[in-house]
Structures are given as C-alpha cells and as structure tokens.
C-alpha cells in the first residue's frame, strides 16, 4: 500500500512538473535555447515517470507473489497443527467416529473446514467412512486425506 501511494505521489508530481513546464514554454519572449532546455527537461520527466510506473508494477508483482507464498505457508502450518492434534502421545493417529464426533473434532481433520464439518454432521448416520464420499459430503481429495483418521460406528 505504501509503495502504491509513493508511486502515485511521484506520478502526480511529475505530471504537475510537466504541466508547469509546458505553461512556461508557451510564455512570450523565450528564446530557442530555453525552449530546447524545457523540452529536454520534459523528456527527462516523462522518462522518470515511465520508470516509476515500471518499478511500481514490479513491486506490485513481488508483493502479490509474497502474499501467495505466505498464504501457502499458513495453510501448511494449519494442516500440520490439525495433524498434530489428531495424534496421541505415542504418535499414532487418533481415529474419529464420524457418527458421534463434534464439529470441533471434525474440523481438526486435515482438509476439513467448518462447512465440511457441518455437512458431515447433517448427513449422519453413516454405515461406513466411505459413505462420506458416496453421499457427496466430501470430495475425493478430502476423503483421501481423512480416510485413515475416521470410522463409522
């Protein structure tokens, strides 16, 4: 956000400079040498403005890439925490009964969010864990992530 404001300020300042220079170059009594200097200065301002625009675009792209990287890291951390919650003290995966688990317990499963947990609860009872896939409660990818962590009793 600061980069965008800085870029806009520079562009605005450069635009004002160009406008004031063009107004000055129109005034009577100027000689050709002064006009040439004004034109050269206008070109320099235009070049600087273009450079600021290009650098602004690069900064925006870098910021977007960094935001995406951080989002991916946060997701990986979230999944790791969920997986850790689903292991007991001996490092074995805790198996959750989809017919009796609370919404909070279901949300701890990898790839399962609040809306998924509510759909699981609303679709009860299940004869087997595979019913979650057969009834369209979970996607194939979600089911693969949780199939070793769930049972249906």
C-alpha positions in Angstrom: 0.0 0.0 0.0 2.9 2.4 0.9 4.5 1.6 -2.5 1.4 2.4 -4.4 1.0 5.7 -2.6 4.6 6.6 -3.2 4.2 5.7 -6.9 1.0 7.8 -7.2 2.7 10.7 -5.5 5.7 10.5 -7.9 3.5 10.3 -10.9 1.3 13.2 -9.7 4.4 15.3 -9.0 5.9 14.5 -12.4 2.6 15.4 -14.1 2.5 18.7 -12.3 6.1 19.4 -13.3 5.3 18.6 -17.0 2.3 20.9 -16.9 4.1 23.8 -15.4 7.0 23.4 -17.8 4.6 23.4 -20.8 3.0 26.5 -19.5 6.3 28.2 -19.0 7.5 27.2 -22.5 4.5 29.0 -24.0 5.3 32.3 -22.5 6.4 35.0 -24.8 10.0 36.2 -25.0 11.6 32.8 -24.6 14.5 32.1 -26.8 15.1 28.8 -28.7 17.8 27.7 -26.2 15.4 27.9 -23.3 12.7 26.1 -25.2 15.2 23.3 -26.0 16.1 23.0 -22.4 12.4 22.9 -21.5 11.8 20.1 -24.0 14.8 18.2 -22.7 13.5 18.6 -19.1 10.1 17.4 -20.2 11.6 14.3 -21.7 13.5 13.6 -18.6 10.3 13.9 -16.5 8.5 11.6 -18.9 11.3 9.1 -18.7 11.3 9.3 -14.9 7.5 8.8 -14.8 7.7 5.8 -17.0 10.5 4.3 -14.8 8.4 4.9 -11.7 5.4 3.1 -13.4 7.6 0.1 -14.3 9.1 -0.1 -10.8 5.6 0.2 -9.3 4.4 -2.7 -11.4 7.4 -4.8 -10.4 6.7 -4.0 -6.7 3.1 -5.0 -7.0 4.0 -8.3 -8.6 6.6 -9.0 -5.9 4.0 -8.2 -3.2 1.4 -10.5 -4.8 4.0 -13.3 -5.1 5.0 -12.9 -1.4 1.4 -12.8 -0.3 0.7 -16.1 -2.2 3.8 -17.7 -0.6 2.7 -16.6 2.9 -0.8 -18.0 2.2 0.6 -21.4 1.2 2.9 -21.4 4.3 -0.1 -20.6 6.6 -2.1 -23.4 5.0 0.7 -25.9 5.5 1.1 -24.8 9.2 -2.7 -25.2 9.7 -2.6 -28.7 8.3 0.4 -29.6 10.4 -1.4 -28.4 13.5 -4.5 -30.3 12.7 -2.4 -33.4 12.1 -0.7 -32.9 15.4 -4.0 -32.6 17.2 -5.1 -35.9 15.7 -2.2 -37.9 17.1 -2.0 -39.3 20.6 1.0 -39.3 22.9 2.6 -42.4 21.2 2.4 -40.7 17.7 -0.4 -42.8 16.5 -3.3 -41.3 14.6 -6.5 -40.9 16.6 -9.5 -42.4 14.8 -12.6 -40.2 15.0 -16.1 -41.7 14.7 -18.0 -39.5 12.1 -21.3 -40.5 13.6 -20.5 -39.1 17.1 -17.7 -36.6 16.7 -18.3 -32.9 17.5 -17.9 -30.2 14.9 -14.6 -29.1 16.5 -13.2 -32.7 16.4 -14.1 -33.0 12.7 -12.5 -29.6 11.9 -9.2 -31.0 13.3 -9.1 -33.5 10.4 -6.8 -32.5 7.6 -8.6 -30.7 4.8 -11.9 -30.3 6.8 -13.2 -26.8 7.4 -16.3 -25.6 9.4 -18.7 -26.0 6.5 -17.4 -29.6 5.8 -17.8 -30.5 9.4 -21.4 -29.2 9.4 -22.2 -31.2 6.2 -20.7 -34.4 7.9 -22.9 -33.8 11.0 -26.0 -33.1 8.9 -25.5 -36.2 6.8 -25.5 -38.6 9.7 -25.7 -41.6 10.2 -23.1 -43.3 8.1 -22.7 -47.1 7.7 -19.0 -46.7 6.7 -16.5 -43.9 6.3 -16.8 -44.4 2.5 -20.4 -43.1 2.8 -18.9 -39.6 3.1 -17.6 -39.9 -0.4 -20.6 -41.9 -1.8 -23.1 -39.3 -0.4 -21.0 -36.4 -1.8 -20.3 -35.0 1.6 -16.5 -34.9 0.9 -14.6 -34.7 -2.3 -12.2 -37.5 -3.3 -9.2 -35.4 -2.3 -10.7 -34.7 1.1 -11.6 -38.3 1.7 -8.1 -39.5 0.8 -6.7 -37.1 3.5 -9.0 -38.3 6.3 -9.8 -41.9 5.4 -7.2 -43.3 7.9 -8.4 -41.0 10.6 -12.2 -41.8 10.6 -14.5 -44.6 11.4 -18.3 -45.1 11.4 -19.7 -46.9 14.4 
